[in-house]
Amino acid sequence: MAEFIFLGNKLYIFSTTVVFSIDLVTKERKEVILPSHNKVPVIRAPYKQKDTIYFTGDNVVFTITASEKVEVFNSQIALFGSNFFPKLFNYQEELYLLIYDNVLNENHFFIKYENDFVPVEFTNELKNNRIITILENKEDLWFCTSNGVIILNKNKKQFFLKEVIFKNDFITKCIIDENETVWFSTLNNGIFIVPSLNIKSYKNVVNNEIISVVEKSPLQT
């Protein structure tokens, strides 16, 4: 399925082999030509950080800026192949690259440093969990995984585990709405809706049952 990102007055469409741009004013559509790439690449992991889109094409990281400039950011991803799946995410205004090894069920993390991605250590709880989506929530970093939501924080340059919620569920995504209610989608157990309060009190609320809503206690403020 194609992914879509808006940047300036353009809509960029990322398929598995080609990138298109659509001018939102003139409706003109054109193919985005990738520099220094002569074959048909496998395009993955488009991600927008500020006024730049990052994405991978085979073992190369490309960027598109608001001025429509397309460049090679990094010419050699450390891990590349049919069993490796990249994902880009932001935390505290720094860009990270996650590469999942589908054969070994291992996650490898890298941080953007100058014109490269260098390895960075995350907690052991993330090493062998399949990570589906990632959300930055205030000071925390939420990983929706095959074994619950793993919440990390960072002390200077060191990541540490803050909490794991819905540990036995395959969480596919979480969204925080304007009322700060948290919505969790799962692979097999439907959708959980949790009011914004001391969320760790709900970590054992699921026990092989589908839960639609977790009510806020009238004793809590």
Secondary structure in CASP SS format (residue, H / E / C, confidence):
PFRMAT SS
TARGET T0000
AUTHOR 0000-0000-0000
METHOD secondary structure of the structure
MODEL  1
M C 1.00
A C 1.00
E E 1.00
F E 1.00
I E 1.00
F E 1.00
L E 1.00
G C 1.00
N C 1.00
K E 1.00
L E 1.00
Y E 1.00
I E 1.00
F E 1.00
S C 1.00
T C 1.00
T C 1.00
V C 1.00
V E 1.00
F E 1.00
S E 1.00
I E 1.00
D E 1.00
L C 1.00
V C 1.00
T C 1.00
K C 1.00
E C 1.00
R E 1.00
K E 1.00
E E 1.00
V C 1.00
I C 1.00
L C 1.00
P C 1.00
S C 1.00
H C 1.00
N C 1.00
K C 1.00
V C 1.00
P C 1.00
V C 1.00
I E 1.00
R E 1.00
A E 1.00
P E 1.00
Y E 1.00
K E 1.00
Q E 1.00
K C 1.00
D C 1.00
T E 1.00
I E 1.00
Y E 1.00
F E 1.00
T E 1.00
G E 1.00
D C 1.00
N C 1.00
V E 1.00
V E 1.00
F E 1.00
T E 1.00
I E 1.00
T E 1.00
A C 1.00
S C 1.00
E C 1.00
K C 1.00
V E 1.00
E E 1.00
V E 1.00
F E 1.00
N E 1.00
S C 1.00
Q C 1.00
I C 1.00
A C 1.00
L C 1.00
F C 1.00
G C 1.00
S C 1.00
N C 1.00
F E 1.00
F E 1.00
P E 1.00
K E 1.00
L E 1.00
F E 1.00
N E 1.00
Y E 1.00
Q C 1.00
E C 1.00
E E 1.00
L E 1.00
Y E 1.00
L E 1.00
L E 1.00
I E 1.00
Y E 1.00
D E 1.00
N C 1.00
V C 1.00
L C 1.00
N C 1.00
E E 1.00
N E 1.00
H E 1.00
F E 1.00
F E 1.00
I E 1.00
K E 1.00
Y E 1.00
E C 1.00
N C 1.00
D E 1.00
F E 1.00
V E 1.00
P E 1.00
V C 1.00
E C 1.00
F C 1.00
T C 1.00
N H 1.00
E H 1.00
L H 1.00
K C 1.00
N C 1.00
N C 1.00
R C 1.00
I E 1.00
I E 1.00
T E 1.00
I E 1.00
L E 1.00
E E 1.00
N E 1.00
K C 1.00
E C 1.00
D E 1.00
L E 1.00
W E 1.00
F E 1.00
C E 1.00
T E 1.00
S C 1.00
N C 1.00
G E 1.00
V E 1.00
I E 1.00
I E 1.00
L E 1.00
N E 1.00
K E 1.00
N E 1.00
K C 1.00
K C 1.00
Q E 1.00
F E 1.00
F E 1.00
L E 1.00
K E 1.00
E E 1.00
V E 1.00
I E 1.00
F C 1.00
K C 1.00
N C 1.00
D C 1.00
F C 1.00
I E 1.00
T E 1.00
K E 1.00
C E 1.00
I E 1.00
I E 1.00
D C 1.00
E C 1.00
N C 1.00
E C 1.00
T C 1.00
V E 1.00
W E 1.00
F E 1.00
S E 1.00
T E 1.00
L C 1.00
N C 1.00
N C 1.00
G C 1.00
I E 1.00
F E 1.00
I E 1.00
V E 1.00
P C 1.00
S C 1.00
L C 1.00
N C 1.00
I H 1.00
K H 1.00
S H 1.00
Y H 1.00
K C 1.00
N C 1.00
V C 1.00
V C 1.00
N C 1.00
N C 1.00
E C 1.00
I C 1.00
I C 1.00
S C 1.00
V C 1.00
V C 1.00
E C 1.00
K C 1.00
S C 1.00
P C 1.00
L C 1.00
Q C 1.00
T C 1.00
END
